[in-house]
Amino acid sequence: MPRNTGWRLMLTGRLFLGLDLGTSGARAAVIDDGGREAARGAAAMAGNLRDPEVWRQAAQTALQQAFADVDPGRVAAVAVDGTSGTVLAVDAAGTRSRTR
């Protein structure tokens, strides 16, 4: 599928979003209810991986790329996964809670 051709895909039915967060970056994929890829995006992690803002920025960039090709209002369900065993503890304000 061409990357961001400037027009939104004319898909029918529901769309589903998958977001994968790992130490190398964030990847987003949108598929339709027939299992066909409708859009995708990816962004590398840039900076200190202990900083929640690095993770947020990578996820936001991957999602923005994917949503350049499809309407996010059409997404019926979201699945998020991450590197096994990775926990980034933050407080209510989103600030990391430990420096180790």
Rosetta blueprint (number, residue, H / E / L):
1 M L
2 P L
3 R L
4 N L
5 T L
6 G L
7 W L
8 R L
9 L L
10 M L
11 L L
12 T L
13 G L
14 R L
15 L E
16 F E
17 L E
18 G E
19 L E
20 D E
21 L E
22 G E
23 T L
24 S L
25 G E
26 A E
27 R E
28 A E
29 A E
30 V E
31 I E
32 D E
33 D L
34 G L
35 G L
36 R L
37 E E
38 A E
39 A E
40 R E
41 G E
42 A E
43 A E
44 A E
45 M L
46 A L
47 G L
48 N L
49 L L
50 R L
51 D L
52 P H
53 E H
54 V H
55 W H
56 R H
57 Q H
58 A H
59 A H
60 Q H
61 T H
62 A H
63 L H
64 Q H
65 Q H
66 A H
67 F L
68 A L
69 D L
70 V L
71 D L
72 P H
73 G H
74 R H
75 V E
76 A E
77 A E
78 V E
79 A E
80 V E
81 D E
82 G E
83 T L
84 S L
85 G L
86 T L
87 V L
88 L L
89 A L
90 V E
91 D L
92 A L
93 A L
94 G L
95 T L
96 R E
97 S L
98 R L
99 T L
100 R L
